[in-house]
Amino acid sequence: MIKPGDIVYRVRKGGFIHDHPIAVKDSVGLVIKEIKERCTITQFYVQFNKEAPKWFYQHDLQRIGGERKKDV
C-alpha cells in the first residue's frame, strides 16, 4: 500500500500482450500527496528526480522496500 512519504519506482507496461509490468529503476520518486475518492482509482502526486511533480495512478507505481508492519 503506497502512502505519502514513500519512495517509489514508475511501472512500465507494454510489450506484446502487456504481460508483466516492469519497474523502471533508473529514477526514484517521492510520493507527496494522494487523492482517494469513492469509486475511483487512487492517485498520487509524485516527484521523480528533479522533474516537476505529476499525478500517477496507483497501478503505475511500485513502492520500494518491504511491507509495512501493522500496529498491534
C-alpha positions in Angstrom: 0.0 0.0 0.0 1.5 3.3 -1.1 1.3 6.3 1.3 2.6 9.9 1.2 6.2 9.9 2.1 7.0 6.6 0.4 9.8 6.2 -2.2 8.5 4.6 -5.4 9.5 3.4 -8.9 7.5 4.0 -12.1 6.0 0.9 -13.6 6.3 0.5 -17.3 3.7 -1.5 -19.1 3.9 -2.6 -22.7 5.1 -5.4 -24.9 3.2 -7.8 -27.0 0.5 -8.9 -24.5 1.1 -6.5 -21.6 2.2 -9.5 -19.6 4.3 -8.3 -16.7 4.7 -4.7 -15.6 8.3 -3.8 -15.2 9.6 -1.3 -12.6 11.8 1.4 -14.2 14.6 1.6 -11.7 16.7 4.4 -13.2 14.7 7.0 -11.4 13.0 7.1 -8.0 10.2 9.3 -6.8 8.8 10.7 -3.6 5.1 10.5 -3.0 3.9 14.0 -1.9 0.2 13.5 -1.6 -2.7 11.2 -2.5 -6.3 11.6 -3.7 -8.7 8.7 -2.8 -12.3 9.2 -3.8 -15.2 6.9 -3.8 -15.4 4.7 -6.9 -12.1 5.9 -8.4 -8.6 4.7 -8.7 -6.3 6.2 -6.1 -3.9 8.8 -7.5 -0.6 10.0 -6.1 1.3 13.3 -6.7 4.9 12.1 -7.2 8.2 13.9 -7.9 10.8 11.9 -9.8 14.4 13.1 -9.7 14.4 16.9 -10.4 11.3 16.9 -12.6 8.2 18.8 -11.8 5.7 16.7 -9.7 3.0 14.8 -11.6 -0.1 12.8 -10.8 0.1 9.0 -11.2 -2.4 6.2 -10.8 -1.7 3.7 -8.1 -1.1 0.8 -10.6 1.6 2.9 -12.3 3.8 3.0 -9.2 5.7 0.4 -7.2 6.8 1.0 -3.6 10.4 0.5 -2.8 11.1 -1.6 0.3 9.3 -4.3 2.3 5.8 -4.4 3.5 4.8 -2.1 6.4 4.2 -3.7 9.7 0.7 -3.3 11.2 0.4 -1.8 14.6 -0.8 -4.4 17.1 
